[in-house]
Amino acid sequence: MRKVLMLGCAALLAACSTNDGTGTGEALQETAESTPGPGADPLKVSLPQLAYRYSLSFLLPDAHLAQIQEEHRALCERLGPARCQLVALTRDDAEGRAGNALLKLRVAAADAAYFTGEAARRVTAAGGSALDTNVTGDDVSKDLSDTAARIQQRELLVARLTETLRTRKGSVGELVEAERSVAAAQEELDKARAWQRELRGRVTMAEVEIRYRPLAAPASGASVGAALGEAVQGSASAFAWGMQLLLSLAIYLLPWAAVFGAGVAVATLLRRRNPAA
């Protein structure tokens, strides 16, 4: 009898334990469904696709201009062709002196800030200075989305027309027109894909344009001669200006001086004729 009671109690405890566990699991599941967990997908935000353009202008001593331009080119080469590409390099070396120079590059957008900062630092170290720094960003998000939609439409059109030609359903005229339509749609599709690649390239690679202007330092002898020449010219200009001022005063004051002198002469003559007065 005792054994039967013990088995009945054990069965009852097991049933209660099972019911408690099931209820707890359901409660946890409801809580997880009602409250988003840490693994829930975050709200997706569409970031703008920006194509950046950097325009820099530096003023450098004549002796260091070519050297700094070459250092900037070498800095681009060290980044590698995947991160920096040389587009154009020009420099005016007339009569053995460095003139205006230009360097055009395409730098990875992630490296553009570092590259331009390092370029400015090297210019400062060479005794130069920055004249202009401009950074602009062109939002091409709409162009990219419109191009993607156009590509999708043309792909569907090409597939449908190609299927028509494959099954050869229709008259000869309809098949010829379908071939022309396929060719035109394929051409538009290729152009759209090329434009999409260009837009993505502009977003990935920033355009960097660097202009260099020389700051010529004249020789000491030339500077002394120039200073003397400027002094002589300044003295001659001052002398001419002084003479012009004196002549102007004489022209304006001469009539009044004549009237005043005539009055003094008449008064003197009257005194002489009438001493008693």
BARORO-471712 format. One line per 3 residues: number of its first residue (from 1); their letters; for each residue x, y, z of N, C-alpha, C. Coordinates in Angstrom, 2 decimals. Last residue first. Example, Ala and Ser with C-alpha at 12.3 -4.5 7.8 and 13.67 -1.06 7.14 Angstrom:
2
2 = SA = 12.85:-2.25:7.08:13.67:-1.06:7.14:12.90:0.03:7.87  13.19:-5.69:7.80:12.30:-4.50:7.80:13.20:-3.30:7.80 .
END
This chain:
277
277 = AAP = 49.00:163.71:-42.84:48.01:162.70:-42.54:48.64:161.52:-41.86  51.32:164.98:-43.49:50.65:165.37:-42.24:49.61:164.32:-41.85  52.13:164.08:-45.97:52.86:163.62:-44.77:52.11:163.90:-43.49 .
274 = NRR = 50.92:163.34:-48.67:50.29:164.02:-47.55:50.94:163.52:-46.28  52.46:161.88:-50.38:51.95:163.18:-50.83:51.32:163.95:-49.66  53.04:159.56:-48.93:54.16:160.43:-49.32:53.64:161.83:-49.73 .
271 = RLL = 50.54:158.42:-48.72:51.25:158.87:-47.52:52.37:159.83:-47.85  50.04:157.70:-51.38:49.21:158.69:-50.72:49.88:159.22:-49.46  51.95:155.68:-51.77:52.01:156.92:-52.57:51.18:158.02:-51.91 .
268 = TAV = 51.04:153.71:-50.03:52.36:154.31:-49.82:52.48:155.64:-50.56  48.61:153.01:-51.26:48.64:153.57:-49.90:49.95:154.25:-49.61  49.53:152.02:-53.70:48.68:153.22:-53.67:48.68:153.85:-52.29 .
265 = AVG = 50.97:149.73:-52.83:51.67:150.81:-53.56:50.85:152.09:-53.54  48.95:148.18:-51.68:50.05:148.67:-50.84:50.77:149.83:-51.52  47.42:147.61:-53.99:46.84:148.35:-52.88:47.91:148.93:-51.98 .
262 = AGF = 49.25:146.12:-55.49:48.77:147.41:-56.01:48.16:148.25:-54.91  49.51:143.86:-53.85:50.67:144.73:-54.08:50.25:146.09:-54.62  46.91:142.80:-54.06:47.41:143.23:-52.76:48.60:144.18:-52.92 .
259 = VAA = 46.86:142.18:-56.79:45.90:143.13:-56.23:46.39:143.68:-54.90  48.97:140.29:-56.90:49.05:141.53:-57.70:48.09:142.58:-57.15  47.98:138.28:-55.23:49.20:138.98:-54.85:49.35:140.30:-55.61 .
256 = WPL = 45.83:137.43:-56.75:45.59:138.06:-55.45:46.83:138.81:-54.95  47.18:136.33:-58.99:46.27:137.48:-59.13:46.01:138.20:-57.81  48.78:134.25:-57.66:49.40:135.40:-58.35:48.43:136.55:-58.55 .
253 = LYI = 47.44:132.06:-56.63:47.74:133.18:-55.73:48.28:134.41:-56.44  47.10:130.17:-58.72:45.95:130.61:-57.96:46.22:131.88:-57.14  49.73:129.90:-59.69:48.66:130.29:-60.60:47.45:130.82:-59.84 .
250 = ALS = 51.06:129.03:-57.39:51.43:130.31:-58.02:50.33:130.81:-58.94  49.86:126.57:-56.91:49.71:127.65:-55.93:50.03:129.00:-56.55  50.76:125.23:-59.21:49.33:125.41:-58.99:49.07:126.55:-57.99 .
247 = LLL = 53.50:125.24:-58.78:52.95:125.93:-59.94:51.46:126.19:-59.77  53.62:123.60:-56.48:54.07:125.00:-56.44:53.50:125.81:-57.59  52.65:121.17:-57.48:51.94:121.85:-56.40:52.33:123.33:-56.34 .
244 = QMG = 54.59:120.54:-59.37:53.22:120.73:-59.81:52.41:121.48:-58.76  56.78:120.20:-57.69:56.77:121.28:-58.66:55.36:121.57:-59.16  55.91:117.91:-56.27:56.15:119.17:-55.57:56.14:120.36:-56.52 .
241 = WAF = 55.80:115.98:-58.32:54.57:116.33:-57.61:54.72:117.67:-56.88  58.48:115.87:-59.01:57.49:116.32:-60.00:56.20:116.74:-59.32  59.50:114.85:-56.59:59.94:116.16:-57.10:58.93:116.73:-58.10 .
238 = ASA = 58.23:112.34:-56.46:57.98:113.33:-55.42:58.37:114.73:-55.88  59.30:111.12:-58.73:57.85:111.32:-58.65:57.52:112.38:-57.60  61.98:111.03:-58.02:61.58:111.80:-59.20:60.08:112.08:-59.17 .
235 = SGQ = 61.82:109.30:-55.80:62.30:110.68:-55.65:61.87:111.55:-56.82  60.87:106.93:-57.00:60.07:107.60:-55.99:60.48:109.04:-55.79  63.00:106.35:-58.71:61.68:106.62:-59.27:60.79:107.35:-58.27 .
232 = VAE = 64.96:105.90:-56.78:65.11:106.98:-57.76:63.76:107.35:-58.35  63.85:103.68:-55.42:64.11:104.93:-54.69:64.23:106.12:-55.65  63.75:101.74:-57.44:62.49:102.21:-56.86:62.69:103.52:-56.10 .
229 = GLA = 66.51:101.45:-57.82:65.66:101.94:-58.90:64.33:102.46:-58.38  67.24:100.42:-55.34:67.76:101.73:-55.78:66.90:102.31:-56.88  65.84:97.96:-55.45:65.53:98.93:-54.40:66.02:100.33:-54.78 .
226 = AGV = 67.07:96.74:-57.62:65.65:97.06:-57.70:65.26:98.09:-56.66  69.63:96.45:-56.58:69.41:97.29:-57.75:67.95:97.69:-57.90  69.03:94.70:-54.47:69.60:96.02:-54.19:69.37:96.96:-55.35 .
223 = SAG = 68.06:92.48:-55.90:67.15:93.15:-54.98:67.68:94.54:-54.63  70.28:91.73:-57.39:69.11:92.20:-58.11:68.17:92.95:-57.18  71.89:90.91:-55.29:72.30:92.02:-56.13:71.13:92.60:-56.88 .
220 = SAP = 70.35:88.75:-54.29:70.62:89.91:-53.45:71.02:91.12:-54.28  67.70:87.42:-56.47:69.06:87.44:-55.92:69.30:88.74:-55.17  64.22:86.81:-55.58:65.28:87.41:-56.39:66.62:87.39:-55.69 .
217 = AAL = 62.20:84.14:-55.37:63.06:84.92:-54.47:64.20:85.50:-55.27  58.84:83.41:-56.27:60.22:83.64:-56.70:60.94:84.51:-55.68  56.76:81.09:-55.67:57.07:82.32:-54.96:58.54:82.60:-55.22 .
214 = PRY = 54.55:79.45:-57.97:55.89:79.72:-57.44:55.95:81.07:-56.73  51.80:77.34:-57.27:52.25:78.64:-57.78:53.59:78.97:-57.17  49.91:74.49:-58.06:51.12:75.02:-57.43:51.48:76.35:-58.10 .
211 = RIE = 46.98:72.62:-57.37:47.65:73.64:-58.18:48.80:74.24:-57.37  45.40:69.55:-57.47:46.35:70.37:-56.71:47.04:71.32:-57.68  42.51:67.72:-57.12:43.22:68.62:-58.03:44.09:69.56:-57.20 .
208 = VEA = 40.96:64.70:-56.89:41.84:65.61:-56.16:42.63:66.42:-57.20  37.99:62.91:-56.64:38.86:63.68:-57.53:39.64:64.69:-56.70  37.61:59.72:-55.05:37.44:61.18:-55.04:38.42:61.83:-56.00 .
205 = MTV = 36.04:56.71:-55.67:37.29:57.45:-55.85:37.00:58.95:-55.93  33.37:55.95:-55.14:34.48:55.22:-54.54:35.78:56.01:-54.57  31.85:57.73:-56.62:31.61:57.61:-55.18:32.80:56.95:-54.49 .
202 = RGR = 32.82:57.29:-59.15:32.93:58.63:-58.59:32.70:58.62:-57.08  32.12:54.61:-59.50:33.53:54.98:-59.44:33.73:56.35:-58.84  29.37:54.84:-59.65:29.95:54.12:-58.51:31.44:54.43:-58.36 .
199 = LER = 29.23:56.25:-62.07:28.72:56.84:-60.84:29.31:56.16:-59.62  30.34:54.33:-63.83:30.98:55.64:-63.65:30.53:56.31:-62.36  28.49:52.24:-63.64:29.88:52.01:-63.21:30.60:53.34:-62.97 .
196 = QWA = 26.27:53.56:-64.73:26.22:53.09:-63.35:27.63:52.85:-62.81  27.13:53.94:-67.34:26.89:55.11:-66.51:26.82:54.73:-65.03  27.22:51.24:-68.14:28.45:52.04:-68.14:28.29:53.28:-67.25 .
193 = RAK = 24.51:50.58:-67.94:25.48:49.90:-67.08:26.80:50.67:-67.01  23.46:52.26:-69.92:23.04:52.42:-68.52:24.02:51.74:-67.56  24.69:51.19:-72.20:24.97:52.58:-71.79:24.60:52.81:-70.33 .
190 = DLE = 23.57:48.62:-72.21:25.01:48.77:-72.07:25.38:50.19:-71.63  20.85:49.30:-72.62:21.26:48.59:-71.40:22.77:48.74:-71.17  20.90:50.43:-75.13:20.52:51.26:-73.98:20.96:50.61:-72.67 .
187 = EQA = 21.61:48.08:-76.53:22.49:49.26:-76.55:22.19:50.19:-75.38  19.39:46.47:-76.03:20.70:46.04:-75.54:21.68:47.21:-75.52  17.41:47.92:-77.37:17.32:47.76:-75.92:18.66:47.34:-75.32 .
184 = AAV = 18.34:47.64:-80.02:18.22:48.97:-79.41:18.18:48.87:-77.89  18.25:44.82:-80.31:19.52:45.54:-80.50:19.46:46.91:-79.83  15.50:44.35:-79.89:16.50:43.74:-79.01:17.83:44.49:-79.10 .
181 = SRE = 14.41:45.75:-82.05:14.11:46.18:-80.68:15.11:45.61:-79.69  15.36:44.21:-84.16:15.77:45.60:-84.03:15.53:46.12:-82.61  14.04:41.81:-83.58:15.50:41.85:-83.61:16.01:43.27:-83.46 .
178 = AEV = 11.38:42.62:-83.89:11.84:42.18:-82.56:13.37:42.20:-82.49  11.28:43.11:-86.60:11.12:44.24:-85.68:11.59:43.88:-84.28  11.58:40.47:-87.45:12.59:41.47:-87.82:12.51:42.67:-86.88 .
175 = LEG = 9.22:39.37:-86.38:10.52:38.87:-85.93:11.64:39.87:-86.25  7.27:40.76:-87.79:7.34:40.91:-86.34:8.67:40.43:-85.79  7.81:39.87:-90.39:7.96:41.29:-90.06:8.08:41.52:-88.57 .
172 = VSG = 7.17:37.18:-90.12:8.55:37.56:-90.43:8.80:39.02:-90.07  4.93:36.72:-87.26:5.27:36.80:-88.68:6.72:37.21:-88.86  5.25:34.48:-84.42:4.90:35.70:-85.10:5.32:35.66:-86.55 .
169 = KRT = 7.73:32.98:-82.60:6.28:33.15:-82.69:5.98:34.48:-83.34  10.31:31.95:-82.01:9.91:32.29:-83.39:8.38:32.31:-83.54  11.51:31.44:-79.64:10.37:30.59:-79.98:9.86:30.83:-81.40 .
166 = RLT = 13.46:33.43:-79.83:13.84:32.03:-79.66:12.70:31.09:-80.04  12.12:35.83:-80.04:12.94:35.38:-81.17:13.28:33.90:-81.05  10.94:35.87:-77.51:10.10:35.90:-78.71:10.87:35.41:-79.92 .
163 = ETL = 13.18:35.96:-75.90:12.32:34.77:-75.84:11.40:34.71:-77.06  14.06:38.51:-76.53:14.90:37.36:-76.88:14.09:36.07:-76.86  12.03:40.02:-75.41:12.22:40.03:-76.86:13.07:38.85:-77.33 .
160 = RAV = 12.45:39.41:-72.67:11.18:39.11:-73.32:11.31:39.06:-74.84  15.09:40.31:-72.25:14.75:38.91:-72.03:13.45:38.54:-72.74  14.83:43.04:-72.82:15.70:42.21:-73.64:15.36:40.74:-73.49 .
157 = LLE = 13.06:43.76:-70.75:12.67:43.93:-72.16:13.52:43.05:-73.08  14.58:43.20:-68.47:13.32:42.49:-68.69:12.88:42.58:-70.15  16.67:45.03:-68.91:16.95:43.59:-68.82:15.69:42.77:-69.05 .
154 = RQQ = 15.31:47.46:-68.80:15.90:47.03:-70.07:16.24:45.55:-70.05  14.58:47.50:-66.07:13.56:47.51:-67.13:14.12:47.01:-68.45  17.10:47.50:-64.82:16.16:46.41:-64.58:15.09:46.34:-65.67 .
151 = IRA = 18.12:49.94:-65.75:18.79:48.68:-66.10:17.85:47.50:-65.92  16.38:51.73:-64.52:16.43:51.66:-65.98:17.09:50.36:-66.45  17.01:51.29:-61.83:15.66:50.99:-62.32:15.64:50.86:-63.84 .
148 = ATD = 19.66:52.20:-61.83:19.37:50.80:-61.48:17.98:50.39:-61.97  19.24:54.90:-62.46:19.98:54.04:-63.39:19.72:52.57:-63.11  17.90:55.77:-60.18:17.24:55.83:-61.49:17.93:54.92:-62.50 .
145 = SLD = 19.89:55.33:-58.24:18.62:54.60:-58.16:17.88:54.62:-59.49  21.92:57.08:-59.18:22.17:55.65:-59.04:20.87:54.85:-59.00  20.64:59.56:-59.07:21.13:59.06:-60.35:21.37:57.55:-60.30 .
142 = KSV = 20.18:59.75:-56.32:19.05:59.65:-57.24:19.48:59.10:-58.60  22.86:59.90:-55.36:21.97:58.83:-54.94:20.82:58.65:-55.91  24.85:61.71:-55.65:24.45:60.98:-56.86:23.51:59.83:-56.51 .
139 = DDG = 25.81:64.73:-54.48:24.94:63.62:-54.13:24.42:62.96:-55.41  29.02:65.84:-54.28:27.88:65.79:-55.20:27.06:64.54:-54.88  30.90:67.94:-52.27:30.33:66.61:-52.40:29.07:66.65:-53.25 .
136 = TVN = 34.02:69.67:-52.08:32.60:69.64:-52.45:32.16:68.19:-52.61  36.41:71.69:-50.73:35.93:70.31:-50.74:34.43:70.34:-51.02  39.22:73.75:-51.14:37.78:73.58:-51.38:37.45:72.09:-51.45 .
133 = TDL = 41.55:76.01:-50.33:41.18:74.63:-50.05:39.67:74.51:-50.17  44.21:78.17:-51.33:42.79:77.83:-51.35:42.63:76.34:-51.04  46.90:78.45:-50.39:46.14:79.59:-50.90:44.64:79.33:-50.83 .
130 = ASG = 49.23:77.45:-47.98:48.01:77.11:-48.71:47.29:78.39:-49.13  52.79:77.73:-48.40:51.55:78.01:-47.70:50.37:77.65:-48.60  56.21:76.62:-47.83:55.10:77.12:-48.61:53.87:77.36:-47.76 .
127 = GAA = 58.34:75.39:-46.61:58.29:76.85:-46.58:57.17:77.44:-47.40  58.18:72.69:-46.47:59.06:73.24:-47.50:59.03:74.76:-47.55  56.21:72.26:-44.59:57.59:71.92:-44.22:58.59:72.49:-45.22 .
124 = TVR = 53.96:72.93:-46.12:54.35:73.78:-45.00:55.80:73.53:-44.59  53.95:70.73:-47.85:54.09:72.09:-48.39:54.55:73.04:-47.30  53.48:68.65:-46.10:54.76:68.71:-46.80:55.00:70.08:-47.42 .
121 = RAA = 50.86:69.26:-45.27:51.96:69.23:-44.29:53.31:69.33:-44.98  49.38:68.98:-47.62:49.51:70.30:-47.02:50.66:70.34:-46.01  49.64:66.17:-47.94:50.13:67.08:-48.98:50.34:68.48:-48.41 .
118 = EGT = 48.32:65.24:-45.67:49.76:64.99:-45.80:50.36:65.91:-46.86  45.70:66.09:-46.32:46.38:66.59:-45.12:47.88:66.40:-45.18  45.22:64.62:-48.64:45.26:66.08:-48.72:45.94:66.69:-47.49 .
115 = FYA = 45.34:61.97:-47.55:46.24:62.39:-48.62:46.34:63.92:-48.68  43.28:61.90:-45.61:44.69:61.68:-45.23:45.63:62.23:-46.29  41.06:62.36:-47.27:41.37:63.29:-46.19:42.82:63.15:-45.74 .
112 = ADA = 41.18:60.09:-49.00:41.31:61.45:-49.53:41.68:62.45:-48.44  40.70:57.50:-48.26:42.07:58.00:-48.08:42.22:59.45:-48.49  38.07:56.96:-48.88:38.49:56.73:-47.50:39.88:57.30:-47.21 .
109 = AAV = 38.03:57.41:-51.64:37.32:58.34:-50.76:37.75:58.18:-49.29  41.11:57.15:-53.36:40.00:56.46:-52.69:39.36:57.39:-51.67  41.73:59.60:-55.83:42.13:58.98:-54.57:40.89:58.32:-53.96 .
106 = RLK = 43.04:60.67:-58.70:41.83:60.03:-58.21:42.23:59.20:-56.99  44.56:63.84:-59.55:44.59:62.47:-59.05:43.17:61.99:-58.78  46.61:66.24:-61.03:45.26:65.71:-60.92:45.33:64.23:-60.56 .
103 = LLA = 48.53:69.05:-60.66:48.52:67.61:-60.41:47.08:67.17:-60.19  50.41:71.69:-62.07:49.10:71.10:-61.79:49.26:69.60:-61.63  52.19:74.83:-61.81:52.14:73.38:-61.99:50.76:72.88:-61.56 .
100 = NGA = 53.98:77.72:-62.94:52.77:77.11:-62.41:52.73:75.62:-62.74  57.54:77.14:-63.03:56.37:77.99:-63.15:55.17:77.33:-62.51  60.93:77.12:-62.20:59.64:76.44:-62.10:58.51:77.46:-62.19 .
97 = RGE = 63.41:77.94:-64.59:62.71:78.27:-63.35:61.34:77.60:-63.37  64.58:77.59:-67.07:65.23:77.00:-65.91:64.56:77.31:-64.58  62.81:78.69:-68.93:64.07:79.38:-68.62:64.69:78.89:-67.32 .
94 = ADD = 59.95:77.05:-67.67:60.51:77.97:-68.66:61.76:78.65:-68.11  58.37:74.76:-66.85:59.77:74.96:-66.48:60.45:75.86:-67.51  55.33:74.09:-65.73:55.95:75.02:-66.66:57.36:75.33:-66.17 .
91 = RTL = 53.79:70.95:-65.55:54.63:71.94:-64.88:55.32:72.79:-65.93  51.35:68.40:-64.91:51.93:69.43:-65.78:52.72:70.41:-64.93  49.73:65.42:-64.86:50.81:66.14:-64.19:51.41:67.12:-65.20 .
88 = AVL = 46.77:63.47:-64.33:47.53:64.44:-65.13:48.58:65.10:-64.25  46.11:61.12:-62.85:45.32:61.51:-64.02:46.12:62.46:-64.92  47.06:58.40:-60.91:47.50:59.66:-61.50:46.72:59.93:-62.78 .
85 = QCR = 45.26:57.03:-58.23:45.58:56.95:-59.65:45.96:58.34:-60.16  44.93:55.06:-55.36:45.29:56.36:-55.91:45.76:56.18:-57.35  44.10:52.50:-54.75:43.71:53.58:-53.84:44.06:54.96:-54.37 .
82 = APG = 45.04:50.81:-56.67:43.67:50.58:-56.21:43.17:51.72:-55.33  47.71:51.53:-57.04:46.71:51.91:-58.06:45.27:51.69:-57.62  49.21:52.88:-54.01:48.87:51.80:-54.92:47.77:52.20:-55.88 .
79 = LRE = 50.41:54.60:-52.25:49.08:54.10:-51.90:48.66:52.94:-52.80  52.69:55.30:-53.64:52.83:54.41:-52.48:51.47:53.87:-52.02  51.71:57.08:-55.53:52.20:55.78:-55.97:52.32:54.80:-54.81 .
76 = CLA = 51.14:59.28:-53.90:50.06:58.59:-54.58:50.50:57.20:-55.02  53.72:59.99:-53.18:52.78:59.60:-52.14:51.60:58.85:-52.73  54.71:60.78:-55.66:55.25:59.58:-55.04:54.34:59.08:-53.91 .
73 = RHE = 53.25:63.14:-55.99:53.06:62.04:-56.94:53.56:60.73:-56.34  54.31:64.62:-53.88:52.88:64.30:-53.90:52.59:63.15:-54.86  56.93:64.82:-54.75:56.64:64.11:-53.49:55.15:63.74:-53.42 .
70 = EQI = 56.62:66.35:-57.03:57.07:64.97:-57.18:56.81:64.17:-55.91  55.87:68.75:-55.80:54.95:68.10:-56.73:55.33:66.62:-56.94  58.18:69.31:-54.36:56.94:69.00:-53.64:55.94:68.32:-54.56 .
67 = QAL = 59.99:69.80:-56.49:60.25:68.74:-55.52:58.96:68.33:-54.79  58.93:72.03:-57.79:58.99:70.75:-58.50:59.19:69.59:-57.53  59.22:73.93:-55.62:57.93:73.62:-56.24:57.95:72.25:-56.91 .
64 = HAD = 61.56:74.83:-54.51:60.96:73.62:-53.94:59.68:73.19:-54.65  62.37:77.20:-55.68:63.33:76.10:-55.65:62.71:74.78:-55.19  60.23:78.97:-55.31:60.55:78.52:-56.66:61.43:77.27:-56.64 .
61 = PLL = 58.07:78.22:-52.58:59.31:78.81:-53.10:59.69:78.18:-54.43  54.51:78.11:-53.24:55.76:77.48:-52.83:56.95:78.28:-53.33  51.16:77.91:-52.52:52.20:78.86:-52.92:53.52:78.35:-52.35 .
58 = FSL = 48.49:75.81:-53.66:49.61:76.08:-52.77:50.55:77.11:-53.40  45.21:74.63:-53.59:46.13:75.56:-54.26:47.20:75.97:-53.26  42.85:72.01:-54.22:43.85:72.65:-53.36:44.75:73.55:-54.20 .
55 = SYR = 39.87:70.44:-54.17:40.62:71.41:-54.97:41.54:72.19:-54.03  38.15:67.41:-54.31:39.06:68.24:-53.53:39.84:69.15:-54.48  35.02:65.99:-54.36:36.03:66.64:-55.20:36.83:67.59:-54.31 .
52 = YAL = 32.98:63.04:-53.99:33.74:64.17:-53.45:34.77:64.67:-54.46  29.82:61.96:-54.19:31.04:61.97:-54.99:31.82:63.22:-54.62  27.75:60.12:-52.02:28.40:61.39:-52.33:29.66:61.15:-53.15 .
49 = QPL = 24.76:58.84:-51.35:25.96:58.46:-52.08:26.61:59.73:-52.60  23.22:58.89:-48.12:23.44:59.48:-49.45:24.76:59.02:-50.05  21.81:55.94:-46.64:22.79:57.02:-46.61:22.99:57.58:-48.01 .
46 = SVK = 18.89:54.84:-45.39:19.59:54.97:-46.67:20.50:56.18:-46.62  18.59:52.78:-42.65:18.62:54.16:-43.10:19.44:54.24:-44.37  16.73:50.38:-41.03:17.63:50.62:-42.14:17.49:52.05:-42.63 .
43 = LPD = 16.72:49.63:-37.66:16.05:50.38:-38.71:17.05:50.73:-39.81  18.09:46.35:-36.94:17.94:47.80:-36.73:17.22:48.44:-37.91  16.63:43.27:-36.02:17.21:44.05:-37.11:17.01:45.54:-36.85 .
40 = AGP = 17.41:42.01:-32.74:16.44:42.45:-33.74:17.14:43.32:-34.79  19.00:41.17:-30.67:19.36:40.70:-32.00:18.41:41.15:-33.09  17.87:42.03:-28.30:19.05:42.74:-28.81:19.45:42.31:-30.21 .
37 = GPT = 14.27:41.81:-28.97:15.52:41.45:-28.32:16.70:42.22:-28.91  11.22:43.47:-28.47:12.32:43.15:-29.39:13.61:42.88:-28.64  8.58:42.03:-26.81:9.68:42.96:-26.61:10.81:42.58:-27.55 .
34 = SEA = 6.85:40.05:-27.67:6.31:41.39:-27.46:7.40:42.43:-27.33  8.40:37.76:-27.88:7.71:38.23:-29.07:7.21:39.66:-28.89  9.38:37.47:-25.32:10.34:37.68:-26.40:9.66:38.22:-27.65 .
31 = TEQ = 6.98:37.04:-23.96:7.79:38.23:-23.65:8.76:38.53:-24.77  6.19:34.61:-25.06:5.36:35.78:-25.27:6.13:37.06:-24.99  8.27:32.99:-24.11:8.12:33.16:-25.54:7.27:34.39:-25.84 .
28 = LAE = 7.87:33.10:-21.37:9.09:33.66:-21.92:8.96:33.92:-23.40  5.43:31.76:-21.27:5.51:33.14:-20.81:6.75:33.82:-21.37  6.11:29.23:-22.18:5.17:30.02:-22.96:5.25:31.49:-22.57 .
25 = GTG = 7.85:28.42:-20.10:8.36:28.57:-21.47:7.45:29.42:-22.32  6.06:28.29:-17.91:7.18:29.25:-17.92:7.71:29.47:-19.30  4.37:26.20:-18.73:3.84:27.54:-18.53:4.92:28.58:-18.56 .
22 = TGD = 6.15:24.03:-18.73:5.51:24.45:-19.96:4.98:25.86:-19.84  6.87:23.83:-16.05:7.89:24.14:-17.06:7.28:24.64:-18.33  4.42:23.21:-14.85:5.12:24.44:-14.50:6.13:24.82:-15.56 .
19 = NTS = 3.89:20.71:-16.00:2.99:21.83:-16.26:3.67:23.15:-15.95  5.99:19.18:-14.97:5.86:19.35:-16.42:4.99:20.54:-16.74  5.47:19.28:-12.24:6.73:19.84:-12.75:6.64:20.10:-14.23 .
16 = CAA = 3.05:17.93:-12.19:3.11:19.35:-11.81:4.35:20.02:-12.34  3.93:15.38:-12.99:2.96:16.11:-13.80:2.97:17.59:-13.48  5.67:14.73:-10.88:6.20:14.84:-12.25:5.26:15.61:-13.13 .
13 = LLA = 3.89:14.66:-8.77:4.96:15.66:-8.79:5.52:15.84:-10.17  2.33:12.41:-9.56:1.72:13.73:-9.42:2.75:14.84:-9.46  4.23:10.36:-9.47:3.58:10.70:-10.75:2.96:12.08:-10.69 .
10 = ACG = 4.82:10.39:-6.75:5.88:10.68:-7.72:5.29:11.07:-9.06  2.36:9.62:-5.69:2.93:10.96:-5.40:4.00:11.34:-6.40  2.17:7.02:-6.69:1.17:8.02:-7.06:1.68:9.41:-6.80 .
7 = LML = 4.34:5.77:-5.45:4.33:5.89:-6.91:3.33:6.93:-7.37  3.49:5.98:-2.80:4.72:6.65:-3.21:4.78:6.81:-4.72  1.21:4.34:-2.83:1.09:5.77:-2.54:2.32:6.53:-3.00 .
4 = VKR = 2.37:1.88:-3.37:1.44:2.45:-4.36:1.28:3.93:-4.13  3.85:1.51:-1.08:4.55:1.60:-2.36:3.65:2.22:-3.40  1.88:1.27:0.87:2.80:2.40:0.92:3.50:2.60:-0.40 .
1 = M = 0.83:-1.21:0.00:0.00:0.00:0.00:0.86:1.25:0.00 .
END
